[in-house]
Amino acid sequence: MDPAPSSDVAIVTPWYPSRHRPFLGAFVRAMVQATSSGPHRTLVYHCDEWVGPYPPAVEAELIRAHHALLPRILRPQPVDGIAGLLRLPVPLALGLTYAEIAKRHADTVGAALGRGPIDAPVVHAHVGLPGGWAALRNARPDARLFVTEHATFLDAVLAQPEARRMYDELLHRCTGFFAVGRAVRDPLVEAFPHHAHRIAIIPNPVSFAAVRPAPVTDLRRWLFVGGLIARKGVLRLLEAFAQCRREDPTLTLTLVGEGPLLKELRARGAQLGVAEAVRYTGAVGPDEALRLMREHDLLVHPSQFETFGMTVVEAVAAGMPVLVTRCHGPEETLVGIGDATAEFVAVEDDPTSLAEGFRRLRGRFTAGLDLDAARRVLSGRYGYEAVAAAHHRAWFAGPETAATTAVTERGMEQPVA
């Protein structure tokens, strides 16, 4: 077995874009790209979940064989300008609890390293369970451990007693803990008030490097980016699009993503008579998704809940306005610039309110929005440089900085009360 790979910073994550799932974990990749600038070497441990209906006897034997093979295939692959990416398959039977899943992640990382520690002085994990737990169980005793929480399923994790106990232990033992916004921090503080002083806010980073080739002149080409699932509000979106297209037959809609509602969306689009105006791209990589944003006029984001709403910020970075629900994250990320770039609508099933929101936004667009000003403001809040600087100060400064650093709506660091 080769020696365990070493790095200055190790990232432990359950999600990272791959050939088969190019968009899964795009926000983690953005974090890695933002923070890997500078002299330190970054190594990503991607615990890639392989879920299947494994019978208990077969699963036990599979895991034994899998753990025996892992140290022999531990070969970091250069990617994204970092020291390396390690893909670690994590076999998971259906129906495991969040605590069991987190322990399986931790065991997989440990087996891959031959039961030695992650050889890095700084370890940063994504989501408390499973990523944070896997990092906690495998970091060096002297390592500084940080966790970023952005999971939309956090409430389900905390509802399971064993997972909640593990989360409490993680908060107690990590060097620094970051939520991407108030929609994440507030429920954590409510669940663990004794750790409130340890839970800071550092948002997801978004690239503002690419420039739109031509400005938006009308809101005809609609775009949605995300999973084709109920929580994202895609059926409501299709109904609202059909209403608006009856008034303007030049409207088109591109749905970027995949999910279980694809077949239903296609069938309903045919019933509504808009099938020829709706394009389904399937899952695409982050770079392609951003390119499509620069080619469209309007992002429509009718989600029921978002911890941050990264695609909303990416759309503003791509120079387009957004029609978005008040689903927690976007109200925070766009605070102070809504009039310049966005129209907010309520979270509900009724497509009419979404269509009415489009009409209001189109009327305001004709009167004049200020997309360039909104883009400059968000670059200062969520651009790679601003977010990377906040992380670097925490990673390489004293523990008091790691525990209290936050990035506010102005992109400045302040203590979290």
SEDOVEX-164280 format. One record per atom (N, C-alpha, C, O): residue in three letters; x, y, z. Coordinates in steps of 0.1 Angstrom, whole numbers, plus 5000, padded with zeros to 4 digits. Layout:
AlaXYZ ...
This chain:
Met500849885000 Met500050005000 Met500950125000 Met501850135008 Asp500550224991 Asp501350354991 Asp501050435003 Asp499950415009 Pro501950525007 Pro501650615018 Pro500450695015 Pro500150735004 Ala499750735026 Ala498550825024 Ala498950955018 Ala499951015022 Pro498251005009 Pro498651135003 Pro498551245013 Pro497651245022 Ser499451345012 Ser499451455021 Ser499051585014 Ser499151595001 Ser498551685021 Ser498151815015 Ser498151915027 Ser498251885038 Asp498052045023 Asp497952145033 Asp496452165038 Asp496252195049 Val495552135028 Val494152145032 Val493452025026 Val493651995014 Ala492651955033 Ala491851835029 Ala490351875029 Ala489951925039 Ile489651845018 Ile488251875017 Ile487551735017 Ile487851655009 Val486651715027 Val485851595027 Val484351625024 Val483751715030 Thr483851555014 Thr482551595009 Thr481751475003 Thr482351384997 Pro480451475005 Pro479651364999 Pro479251394985 Pro478751304978 Trp479551514980 Trp479151554966 Trp480351624959 Trp481051704965 Tyr480551584947 Tyr481451654938 Tyr481151614924 Tyr480751494921 Pro481151704914 Pro480751674900 Pro481551554895 Pro482751544897 Ser480851464888 Ser481551354882 Ser481051334868 Ser480151404863 Arg481551244860 Arg481151224846 Arg479751174846 Arg478951214837 His479251094855 His477951044855 His476951144861 His475751144857 Arg477351224871 Arg476451324877 Arg477251454877 Arg477751504887 Pro477251524865 Pro478151644864 Pro477751764872 Pro478551854874 Phe476451774877 Phe476051894884 Phe476051864899 Phe475851964906 Leu476151744903 Leu475951714918 Leu477251774925 Leu478351734922 Gly476951864934 Gly478151914942 Gly478852034935 Gly480052054937 Ala478152094926 Ala478752214919 Ala479152324928 Ala480252384926 Phe478452344939 Phe478752444949 Phe480052404957 Phe480752484961 Val480252274959 Val481452224965 Val482652254956 Val483752294961 Arg482552224943 Arg483552254934 Arg483952394934 Arg485052434933 Ala482852484934 Ala483152624934 Ala483952664947 Ala484752754946 Met483552604958 Met484352634971 Met485752594969 Met486652664974 Val485952474963 Val487352434962 Val488152524952 Val489252564955 Gln487552564941 Gln488152654932 Gln488452784938 Gln489552844936 Ala487552834946 Ala487752964952 Ala488952964963 Ala489753054963 Thr488952864971 Thr489852854982 Thr491152794979 Thr492152804988 Ser491352734968 Ser492652664965 Ser493652754959 Ser494752714955 Ser493352884957 Ser494352974952 Ser495353004963 Ser495052984975 Gly496553024959 Gly497653044969 Gly498552934969 Gly498452834961 Pro499552934979 Pro500552834979 Pro500252694985 Pro500952604983 His499052694992 His498752564999 His498152464989 His497452504979 Arg498452334992 Arg497952224983 Arg496652174989 Arg496552145001 Thr495652154980 Thr494352104984 Thr494051974978 Thr494351944966 Leu493551884986 Leu493251744982 Leu491751724986 Leu491351744998 Val490951674977 Val489551654979 Val489251504981 Val489651424973 Tyr488551464992 Tyr488151334994 Tyr486651334991 Tyr485751374999 His486251274980 His484851274976 His484351134979 His484651034973 Cys483451124989 Cys482851004993 Cys481550984985 Cys480451044988 Asp481650914974 Asp480650894964 Asp479650784968 Asp480050664968 Glu478450824972 Glu477550724976 Glu476950634965 Glu476450674955 Trp477150494967 Trp476650394958 Trp475450324965 Trp475750234973 Val474250374962 Val473150324970 Val472450204962 Val472250214950 Gly472150094969 Gly471549984963 Gly470749894973 Gly470949914985 Pro469949804968 Pro469149714977 Pro469949594981 Pro469649484978 Tyr471049624988 Tyr471949514992 Tyr471349435004 Tyr471049495014 Pro471149305003 Pro470749225014 Pro471849225025 Pro472949235022 Pro471449225038 Pro472449235049 Pro473649145047 Pro474749195049 Ala473449015044 Ala474648925043 Ala475548965032 Ala476748965033 Val474949005021 Val475749045009 Val476449175012 Val477549195008 Glu475749265019 Glu476249395021 Glu477549385030 Glu478549455028 Ala477449305041 Ala478549285050 Ala479849235042 Ala480949285044 Glu479649135034 Glu480749085026 Glu481249185016 Glu482449195014 Leu480349255010 Leu480749365000 Leu481649465007 Leu482649505001 Ile481249505019 Ile481949615026 Ile483349565030 Ile484349635028 Arg483449435034 Arg484749385038 Arg485749385026 Arg486849425027 Ala485249335014 Ala486049335002 Ala486349474997 Ala487449504993 His485349564998 His485549694994 His486649765003 His487549834997 His486649755016 His487549815024 His488949755022 His489949825023 Ala489049625018 Ala490349565016 Ala490949625003 Ala492249635002 Leu490149654993 Leu490649704980 Leu490949854981 Leu491849904973 Leu490249934989 Leu490350084988 Leu491850134989 Leu492150214981 Pro492650084999 Pro494050134999 Pro494850114987 Pro495750184984 Arg494450014979 Arg495149984967 Arg494850074955 Arg495550084945 Ile493650144956 Ile493250224945 Ile493250374949 Ile492650454942 Leu493950404960 Leu493950544965 Leu494950624956 Leu496050634960 Arg494450674945 Arg495350754936 Arg494650884933 Arg493650894926 Pro495250994939 Pro494651124936 Pro494751164921 Pro495751144915 Gln493651214916 Gln493651254902 Gln493651404901 Gln492851474908 Pro494651464894 Pro494651614893 Pro493451664886 Pro493051614875 Val492751764891 Val491551824886 Val491351954892 Val491751984903 Asp490752044884 Asp490352184889 Asp491552264894 Asp491352344903 Gly492752234890 Gly493852304895 Gly494352284909 Gly495052364915 Ile493852164915 Ile494252134929 Ile495152014929 Ile495451954918 Ala495651984941 Ala496651874942 Ala496051744937 Ala496751654932 Gly494751724940 Gly494151594936 Gly492751574941 Gly492351634951 Leu492051484934 Leu490751444938 Leu490751294940 Leu491051214931 Leu490251244952 Leu490151104955 Leu488651064955 Leu487851124962 Arg488250974946 Arg486950924945 Arg486850804954 Arg487450704951 Leu486050804965 Leu485950694974 Leu484450644974 Leu483650704980 Pro484150534967 Pro482850484966 Pro482450434981 Pro483150374988 Val481150474984 Val480650434997 Val479350354995 Val478350414992 Pro479450224996 Pro478250144994 Pro477250165005 Pro477550155017 Leu475950195002 Leu474950215012 Leu473650135008 Leu473150144997 Ala473150065017 Ala471949995016 Ala470750095017 Ala470950195024 Leu469650065011 Leu468450145012 Leu467950145026 Leu468050045033 Gly467550265031 Gly466850275044 Gly467750295056 Gly467250285067 Leu469050325054 Leu469850355065 Leu469550495071 Leu469050585064 Thr469750505084 Thr469550635091 Thr470750725087 Thr471750685082 Tyr470550855091 Tyr471650955088 Tyr472850915096 Tyr473950945092 Ala472650875108 Ala473850835117 Ala474550715110 Ala475750715110 Glu473850615105 Glu474450505099 Glu475250545086 Glu476250495084 Ile474650635079 Ile475250685066 Ile476550755070 Ile477550735063 Ala476550845080 Ala477750915084 Ala478850825089 Ala479950835085 Lys478450725097 Lys479450625101 Lys480050545089 Lys481250515089 Arg479250515079 Arg479750445068 Arg480750535060 Arg481750485055 His480450655059 His481450755052 His482750755060 His483750745054 Ala482650765073 Ala483850765082 Ala484650635080 Ala485850645079 Asp483950525080 Asp484650395079 Asp485350385065 Asp486450325064 Thr484650435055 Thr485250425041 Thr486550515040 Thr487550465035 Val486550635046 Val487750715045 Val488850645053 Val489950645049 Gly488450595065 Gly489450525073 Gly490050405066 Gly491350385067 Ala489250325060 Ala489750205052 Ala490650255041 Ala491650185038 Ala490250355034 Ala491050405022 Ala492450445027 Ala493450435020 Leu492550505039 Leu493850545044 Leu494550445052 Leu495550475059 Gly494150315052 Gly494750215060 Gly494650235074 Gly495550205082 Arg493550305079 Arg493250335093 Arg494250445098 Arg494250465110 Gly494950505089 Gly495750625093 Gly494950745092 Gly493850745086 Pro495450865097 Pro494650985096 Pro494851055082 Pro495751025075 Ile493951145080 Ile494051235068 Ile495251325071 Ile495351395081 Asp496251315062 Asp497551385064 Asp497451535059 Asp497851565049 Ala496751615067 Ala496651755064 Ala496451835077 Ala495651785086 Pro497051955079 Pro496852035091 Pro495452105092 Pro495052135102 Val494852115080 Val493452175079 Val492552085072 Val492852045061 Val491452055078 Val490451965071 Val489152045071 Val488652085082 His488552055059 His487252125058 His486252025052 His486451965042 Ala485152015059 Ala484151915055 Ala482851995051 Ala482552095055 His482151925041 His480851985037 His479751905043 His479751775042 Val478751975049 Val477651925056 Val478051845069 Val478951765068 Gly477351875080 Gly477751815093 Gly477751665092 Gly478651595096 Leu476651605087 Leu476551465085 Leu476051445071 Leu475051495066 Pro476951365063 Pro477951275067 Pro479451335067 Pro480351285073 Gly479651445059 Gly480951495057 Gly481751535069 Gly482851485071 Gly481151605078 Gly481751655091 Gly482151535100 Gly483251535105 Trp481251435101 Trp481551325109 Trp482751235103 Trp483551195111 Ala482751225090 Ala483851145084 Ala485151215086 Ala486251155089 Ala485151355085 Ala486351425088 Ala486751425102 Ala487951405105 Leu485851435112 Leu486151425126 Leu486851295130 Leu487751295137 Arg486351185124 Arg486851055128 Arg488151025121 Arg488750925125 Asn488551105111 Asn489751065104 Asn490851175104 Asn491951155098 Ala490551295109 Ala491551395110 Ala492651365119 Ala492451295129 Arg493851425117 Arg494951415126 Arg494551475140 Arg493751575140 Pro495051435151 Pro494751495164 Pro495051645164 Pro494351715171 Asp496051685157 Asp496451825157 Asp495851905146 Asp496052025145 Ala494951845138 Ala494351915126 Ala493352015131 Ala492651995141 Arg493152125124 Arg492152225126 Arg490952175117 Arg491052175104 Leu489752145123 Leu488652095116 Leu487552205114 Leu487152265124 Phe487052215102 Phe486052315099 Phe484952245091 Phe485152145084 Val483752295093 Val482552235086 Val481752345080 Val481452445086 Thr481252325068 Thr480352415061 Thr479052345060 Thr478952235054 Glu477952395065 Glu476652335064 Glu475752405054 Glu475552525054 His475252325044 His474352385034 His473252285030 His472652305020 Ala473052185038 Ala472052075034 Ala470652125035 Ala470252185046 Thr469852105025 Thr468452135026 Thr467652035035 Thr466552055039 Phe468251915037 Phe467651815045 Phe468051815060 Phe467951715067 Leu468551935065 Leu469051945078 Leu468051905089 Leu468351845099 Asp466751955086 Asp465751925096 Asp465451775098 Asp465251725109 Ala465651695087 Ala465451555088 Ala466551485095 Ala466351395103 Val467851545094 Val468951485101 Val468751515116 Val468951415124 Leu468351635120 Leu468251665134 Leu466951595141 Leu466951585153 Ala466051545132 Ala464951475138 Ala465251335142 Ala464451275149 Gln466451285139 Gln466851145143 Gln467751155155 Gln468751225154 Pro467351095166 Pro468051115179 Pro469551085178 Pro470351165183 Glu469950975172 Glu471450945171 Glu472151045163 Glu473251085166 Ala471551085151 Ala472151185143 Ala472351315150 Ala473351385149 Arg471351355157 Arg471351485165 Arg472451475176 Arg473151575178 Arg472651365182 Arg473751345192 Arg475051365185 Arg475951435191 Met475251305174 Met476451315167 Met476751455162 Met477851505163 Tyr475751525158 Tyr475851665153 Tyr476351745165 Tyr477151835163 Asp475751725177 Asp476151795189 Asp477651775192 Asp478351875195 Glu478051655191 Glu479451625193 Glu480351695183 Glu481451745187 Leu479951695171 Leu480751755160 Leu480851905163 Leu481951955162 Leu479751975166 Leu479852115169 Leu480752145181 Leu481452245181 His480752055191 His481652075202 His483152055199 His483952125205 Arg483451965190 Arg484851935187 Arg485452005175 Arg486752005175 Cys484752055166 Cys485352125155 Cys485952255158 Cys485552325168 Thr486952305150 Thr487552435153 Thr486652545149 Thr486552645156 Gly485952525137 Gly485052635133 Gly483952575125 Gly484052465118 Phe482752635126 Phe481552585119 Phe480852695112 Phe480552805118 Phe480552675099 Phe479952775091 Phe478652735085 Phe478652625079 Ala477652815086 Ala476452805078 Ala476452895066 Ala477053005067 Val475852855055 Val475852945043 Val474953055044 Val474953145036 Gly474053055054 Gly473053165055 Gly472153145068 Gly472353045075 Arg471253245070 Arg470453235082 Arg469453115081 Arg469053065092 Ala469053075069 Ala468152965068 Ala468752835073 Ala468052735077 Val470052825074 Val470752715080 Val471152745094 Val470952655103 Arg471652865097 Arg472152895111 Arg471052895121 Arg471152835132 Asp469852955117 Asp468752965127 Asp468252835133 Asp468152825145 Pro468052735124 Pro467552605130 Pro468652535138 Pro468352465147 Leu469952555135 Leu471052495142 Leu471152565156 Leu471352495166 Val470952695157 Val471052765170 Val469852725178 Val469952715190 Glu468652705172 Glu467452665179 Glu467652515185 Glu467352495196 Ala468352435177 Ala468552295181 Ala469652285192 Ala469652205201 Phe470752375190 Phe471952365199 Phe472252505204 Phe473252555200 Pro471452565212 Pro471652695217 Pro472952715224 Pro473552825225 His473452605230 His474752615238 His475952625228 His477052645232 His475652605215 His476752615205 His476552745196 His477252755186 Ala475652835200 Ala475352945191 Ala476553025188 Ala476653075177 His477453045198 His478553135196 His479553075186 His480453135181 Arg479452945183 Arg480352875174 Arg479952865160 Arg480752835151 Ile478652905157 Ile478052885144 Ile478053015137 Ile477253105140 Ala479053035128 Ala479153155120 Ala478553145106 Ala478053035103 Ile478653255098 Ile478053245085 Ile479153285075 Ile479753395076 Ile479453195066 Ile480253225054 Ile479453165042 Ile479253045042 Pro479053245032 Pro478253195021 Pro479053115011 Pro480253105011 Asn478253055002 Asn478852984991 Asn479553084982 Asn479053194980 Pro480653044975 Pro481253144965 Pro480653124952 Pro480253014948 Val480653224944 Val480153224930 Val481153294921 Val481653404925 Ser481453244910 Ser482353304901 Ser481753414893 Ser480653404887 Phe482353534893 Phe481953644885 Phe482953674874 Phe482953784868 Ala483753574870 Ala484853604860 Ala484353614846 Ala484753704839 Ala483353534842 Ala482853534828 Ala481953654826 Ala481153694835 Val482053714815 Val481253834811 Val480253804801 Val480553734791 Arg479053844802 Arg477953814792 Arg478353884779 Arg478654004779 Pro478153814768 Pro478553874755 Pro477753984751 Pro478154074744 Ala476453984754 Ala475454084750 Ala474454104761 Ala474054004767 Pro474054224764 Pro473054244775 Pro471654194772 Pro471354174760 Val470954164782 Val469554114780 Val468754234775 Val468854344781 Thr467954214765 Thr467054314759 Thr465554294761 Thr464754384760 Asp465254164763 Asp463854134766 Asp463754004774 Asp464753924773 Leu462753974781 Leu462653854790 Leu461853744783 Leu460853704787 Arg462453704771 Arg461753604763 Arg462253454766 Arg461453364766 Arg463553444768 Arg464153314770 Arg464253274785 Arg465253324791 Trp463353194790 Trp463353154804 Trp464253044806 Trp464552964797 Leu464853034818 Leu465752934822 Leu465452884836 Leu465252964845 Phe465552754838 Phe465552694851 Phe466752604852 Phe467052524843 Val467352604864 Val468552524866 Val468352454880 Val468252524890 Gly468252324880 Gly468152254893 Gly467552114890 Gly467352074879 Gly467152044901 Gly466551914900 Gly465151924896 Gly464452014900 Leu464751824888 Leu463351814883 Leu462551744894 Leu462151624892 Ile462351804906 Ile461751744917 Ile460651834922 Ile460651954919 Ala459751784931 Ala458651864936 Ala459151994944 Ala458552094942 Arg460151974952 Arg460652084960 Arg461052204952 Arg461052324956 Lys461552184940 Lys461952294931 Lys460852364924 Lys461152464917 Gly459652314925 Gly458552394919 Gly458452384904 Gly457852474898 Val458952284898 Val459052284883 Val457652264877 Val457452314866 Leu456752194883 Leu455352184877 Leu454652314877 Leu453952354867 Arg454852384888 Arg454252524889 Arg454852614878 Arg454152694872 Leu456152604876 Leu456852674866 Leu456252654852 Leu456052744845 Leu456052524849 Leu455552494835 Leu454152544833 Leu453852604822 Glu453352544843 Glu451952594842 Glu452052744840 Glu451252804832 Ala452852814848 Ala452952954847 Ala453552994833 Ala453053094827 Phe454452924828 Phe455052944815 Phe453952934804 Phe453853024795 Ala453152834805 Ala452052814795 Ala451052934796 Ala450652984785 Gln450752984808 Gln449853104809 Gln450553224802 Gln449853294794 Cys451753244804 Cys452453364799 Cys452653344783 Cys452653444776 Arg452853224779 Arg453153204765 Arg451853224756 Arg451953264745 Arg450653214763 Arg449453244756 Arg449353394752 Arg448753434743 Glu450053474761 Glu450053614758 Glu451253654749 Glu451153754742 Asp452353574749 Asp453453604741 Asp454053474735 Asp454853404742 Pro453653434723 Pro454053304717 Pro455653294715 Pro456053194711 Thr456353404717 Thr457753404714 Thr458553354726 Thr459753324725 Leu457853334737 Leu458553284750 Leu459053144748 Leu458353054742 Thr460253114753 Thr460752974754 Thr461252944768 Thr461453034776 Leu461352814771 Leu461752774785 Leu462752664783 Leu462452564776 Thr463852674790 Thr464952564790 Thr465052514804 Thr465252594814 Leu464852384806 Leu464952324819 Leu466252244820 Leu466452144812 Val467152294828 Val468452224830 Val468452144842 Val468352194853 Gly468652014841 Gly468651924852 Gly467951794849 Gly467351774838 Glu467951704859 Glu467251584857 Glu466551544870 Glu466751604881 Gly465551454869 Gly464851414881 Gly463551334878 Gly463251314866 Pro462851284888 Pro461751194886 Pro460551264879 Pro459651194875 Leu460451394879 Leu459351464873 Leu459451484858 Leu458551544852 Leu460551434852 Leu460751464837 Leu459651414829 Leu459151484820 Lys459251284831 Lys458151234822 Lys456851304824 Lys456151334814 Glu456551344837 Glu455251414839 Glu455351554833 Glu454351604828 Leu456551624834 Leu456651754827 Leu456451744812 Leu455751834807 Arg457051644806 Arg456851634791 Arg455351614788 Arg454851674778 Ala454751524795 Ala453351494793 Ala452451624795 Ala451551654786 Arg452751694806 Arg451951814808 Arg452251924798 Arg451351994794 Gly453451934794 Gly453752034784 Gly453052004771 Gly452552104764 Ala452851884767 Ala452151844755 Ala450651884757 Ala450051934748 Gln450051854769 Gln448651884772 Gln448452044771 Gln447452084766 Leu449452114776 Leu449352264776 Leu449552324762 Leu449352444761 Gly450052244753 Gly450352294740 Gly451652374739 Gly451852464730 Val452652354748 Val453852424748 Val455052334746 Val456252384748 Ala454852214742 Ala455952114741 Ala457052164732 Ala458252154735 Glu456652234721 Glu457752274711 Glu458552394717 Glu459552424711 Ala458052454727 Ala458752574733 Ala459552544745 Ala460252624750 Val459552414749 Val460252374761 Val461352284758 Val461152184751 Arg462552314762 Arg463752234760 Arg464252164773 Arg464352234783 Tyr464552044772 Tyr465151964784 Tyr466551924781 Tyr466851854771 Thr467551984788 Thr468951954785 Thr469451834793 Thr470451774789 Gly468751784803 Gly469351684812 Gly470351754821 Gly470551874821 Ala471051674829 Ala472151724837 Ala473351764829 Ala473751694820 Val473851884832 Val475051934826 Val476051974836 Val475751994848 Gly477251994832 Gly478352034841 Gly478152184845 Gly477452254838 Pro478852224856 Pro478752364860 Pro479152464850 Pro478452564849 Asp480152434842 Asp480552534832 Asp479552554821 Asp479252664817 Glu478952444817 Glu477852444807 Glu476652514812 Glu475952594805 Ala476252494825 Ala475152564831 Ala475352714831 Ala474452784828 Leu476552754835 Leu476852904835 Leu476852954821 Leu476353074819 Arg477252884811 Arg477252924797 Arg475752944793 Arg475453044786 Leu474852854796 Leu473452864793 Leu472852984800 Leu471953054794 Met473253024812 Met472753144818 Met473153264810 Met472253354809 Arg474253274805 Arg474753384797 Arg473953394784 Arg474053494777 Glu473253284780 Glu472553284767 Glu471053314769 Glu470353324759 His470553314781 His469153324784 His468853464790 His469753534793 Asp467553494791 Asp467153634795 Asp466753634809 Asp466853744816 Leu466253524815 Leu465553534828 Leu465753394835 Leu465453294829 Leu466153394847 Leu466153274855 Leu464853274863 Leu464553374870 Val464153164863 Val462953144871 Val463253034881 Val463552924877 His463153064894 His463552974905 His462352964915 His462353034925 Pro461452874912 Pro460252864920 Pro460352764932 Pro459352694935 Ser461452754938 Ser461752654948 Ser460852674961 Ser460452794964 Gln460652564968 Gln459952574981 Gln460852614992 Gln460452665002 Phe462152574991 Phe463052605002 Phe464452594996 Phe464852494989 Glu465252695000 Glu466752694996 Glu467452745008 Glu467052845015 Thr468652685011 Thr469452735022 Thr470252855018 Thr470652935026 Phe470552865005 Phe471352974999 Phe470753024986 Phe470553144984 Gly470552934977 Gly470052964964 Gly471153014954 Gly471153124949 Met472152914953 Met473352954945 Met473052984930 Met473653074925 Thr472052914924 Thr471752944910 Thr471253084908 Thr471353144898 Val470553134919 Val470053274918 Val471153374917 Val471153464909 Val472153354926 Val473353444925 Val474153424912 Val474653524906 Glu474253304908 Glu474953274895 Glu474253344883 Glu474853394874 Ala472953354884 Ala472153414873 Ala472453564873 Ala472653624862 Val472553624885 Val472853774885 Val474253794880 Val474553884874 Ala475153694884 Ala476553704879 Ala476653694864 Ala477453744857 Ala475653624858 Ala475553604843 Ala474853724837 Ala474553714825 Gly474453824844 Gly473853944839 Gly472353934836 Gly471954004827 Met471653844842 Met470253834840 Met469453854852 Met469953834863 Pro468153904851 Pro467253914862 Pro466753784867 Pro466853684859 Val466053784878 Val465553654884 Val464153674889 Val463853774895 Leu463353574886 Leu461953564892 Leu462053444902 Leu462253334898 Val461953474915 Val462253384925 Val461253384936 Val460753484940 Thr461053264942 Thr460153254954 Thr460853304967 Thr462153304967 Arg460053344976 Arg460653374990 Arg460853244997 Arg460053205006 Cys461853174994 Cys462153044999 Cys463353045009 Cys464052945010 His463553155016 His464453175026 His465853225021 His466253335023 Gly466653135014 Gly467953175010 Gly468053295001 Gly468753385004 Pro467253294990 Pro467353414981 Pro467053544987 Pro467553654983 Glu466053554997 Glu465753685003 Glu467053735010 Glu467253855011 Glu467853645016 Glu469053685022 Glu470153725013 Glu470853825014 Thr470353645002 Thr471453664993 Thr471253794985 Thr472153854981 Leu469953824982 Leu469653944973 Leu469254064981 Leu468654154976 Val469454064995 Val468954175003 Val469554304998 Val470754314996 Gly468754404997 Gly469154534993 Gly469254564978 Gly469354674974 Ile469154454970 Ile469254474955 Ile468054414948 Ile468154404935 Gly467054374955 Gly465854314948 Gly465254404938 Gly464954354927 Asp465154524940 Asp464554614930 Asp465454624918 Asp464854654907 Ala466754604919 Ala467654614907 Ala467654494898 Ala468054504887 Thr467254384904 Thr467454254896 Thr466454154897 Thr466454054890 Ala465454164907 Ala464654044910 Ala463154084912 Ala462854204915 Glu462353984911 Glu460953994915 Glu460653874923 Glu460853754919 Phe460153894936 Phe459853784945 Phe458453754945 Phe457553844944 Val458153624946 Val456753574947 Val456653474959 Val457653424963 Ala455453454963 Ala455253364974 Ala455453214970 Ala455353184959 Val455853134981 Val455952994979 Val454552934980 Val453952934990 Glu454052884969 Glu452652824968 Glu452552744956 Glu453452744947 Asp451452664954 Asp451252584943 Asp450652654931 Asp450752614919 Asp449952764934 Asp449252834923 Asp450152894913 Asp451052984916 Pro450052854900 Pro450952914890 Pro450653054886 Pro451453124880 Thr449453094889 Thr449053234885 Thr449853334891 Thr450253434885 Ser450153324904 Ser451053424911 Ser452453434905 Ser453053534904 Leu452953314900 Leu454253314893 Leu454153394880 Leu455053464876 Ala453053364873 Ala452853434860 Ala452653584862 Ala453253664855 Glu451953624873 Glu451753764876 Glu453153824880 Glu453353944876 Gly453953754887 Gly455253804890 Gly456153834877 Gly456853924877 Phe455953744867 Phe456653764855 Phe456253894848 Phe457053974843 Arg454853914848 Arg454354034842 Arg454854164849 Arg455254254842 Arg454954154862 Arg455454274869 Arg456954294866 Arg457354404864 Leu457754184866 Leu459154204863 Leu459354254849 Leu460254334847 Arg458654204840 Arg458754244826 Arg458454394824 Arg459154464817 Gly457454434832 Gly457154584831 Gly458254664838 Gly458554774832 Arg458754614848 Arg459854684855 Arg461154684846 Arg461954784846 Phe461354574839 Phe462554564830 Phe462454674819 Phe463454734815 Thr461254694814 Thr461054794803 Thr461354934809 Thr461955014802 Ala460954954821 Ala461255084828 Ala462655094831 Ala463155214833 Gly463354984833 Gly464754984836 Gly465154924850 Gly464754974860 Leu465954814849 Leu466554754861 Leu467954804861 Leu468454874852 Asp468754764871 Asp470154794872 Asp470954664874 Asp471454644885 Leu471054584864 Leu471654454865 Leu473154464868 Leu473754384875 Asp473754564862 Asp475254584864 Asp475554614879 Asp476454564884 Ala474754704884 Ala474954744898 Ala474754624908 Ala475554604917 Ala473654544905 Ala473454424913 Ala474554324912 Ala474954264922 Arg475154314900 Arg476254224898 Arg477454264906 Arg478154184912 Arg477754394906 Arg478854444914 Arg478654424929 Arg479654384936 Val477554444934 Val477254424948 Val477454274952 Val478154244962 Leu476854184944 Leu476954044947 Leu478453994946 Leu478853904953 Ser479154044937 Ser480554004935 Ser481354044948 Ser482153964952 Gly481054154954 Gly481654184967 Gly481254104978 Gly482054084988 Arg480054044978 Arg479553954988 Arg480053814986 Arg480453744996 Tyr479853764974 Tyr479953614972 Tyr480953574961 Tyr481153464958 Gly481753674956 Gly482753644947 Gly483853554953 Gly484053544965 Tyr484653484945 Tyr485653394949 Tyr486653454959 Tyr486953394969 Glu487053574956 Glu488053644964 Glu487553674978 Glu488253644988 Ala486353724979 Ala485753754992 Ala485553635001 Ala485953635013 Val484953524995 Val484653415003 Val485953335006 Val486153285018 Ala486853324997 Ala488153265000 Ala488953335011 Ala489553265020 Ala488953465011 Ala489653535022 Ala489053505035 Ala489753495045 Ala487653495036 Ala487053465049 Ala487453325054 Ala487753305065 His487453225045 His487953095048 His489353085052 His489753025062 His490253155045 His491653145048 His491953205061 His492853165069 Arg491253315065 Arg491453375078 Arg491153285089 Arg491753275099 Ala490053205087 Ala489653105097 Ala490552985097 Ala491052945108 Trp490952935086 Trp491852815085 Trp493152845091 Trp493752755098 Phe493752955088 Phe495152985092 Phe495353085103 Phe496453125106 Ala494253125109 Ala494353225120 Ala494053155133 Ala493953025134 Gly493853225144 Gly493553165157 Gly492153115158 Gly491253145150 Pro491853035168 Pro490552965170 Pro489453065172 Pro488253045169 Glu489753185178 Glu488753285181 Glu488153335168 Glu487053375167 Thr489053355158 Thr488653395144 Thr487753295138 Thr486753325132 Ala488153165139 Ala487453055132 Ala486053045138 Ala485053015131 Ala485853075151 Ala484653055158 Ala483653165156 Ala482453145157 Thr484153285152 Thr483153395152 Thr483053475139 Thr482253565138 Thr483853435129 Thr483853505116 Thr482553485109 Thr481953375109 Ala482053585103 Ala480853585094 Ala480953675083 Ala481653785084 Val480353655072 Val480253745061 Val478853795060 Val477953725059 Thr478753925062 Thr477353985062 Thr476954025048 Thr477653995038 Glu475754085047 Glu475254125034 Glu476154225027 Glu476054235015 Arg477054285034 Arg477954375027 Arg479354315024 Arg480254375019 Gly479454185026 Gly480654115023 Gly481754135033 Gly482854105031 Met481354195045 Met482354225055 Met482254125066 Met481154065068 Glu483354105073 Glu483354015084 Glu482854075097 Glu483354185101 Gln481954005104 Gln481554055117 Gln481253935126 Gln480953825121 Pro481353955139 Pro480953845148 Pro479553815147 Pro478653895144 Val479153685149 Val477753645150 Val477353645164 Val477953575173 Ala476253715167 Ala475853725181 Ala475053605185 Ala474553595196 
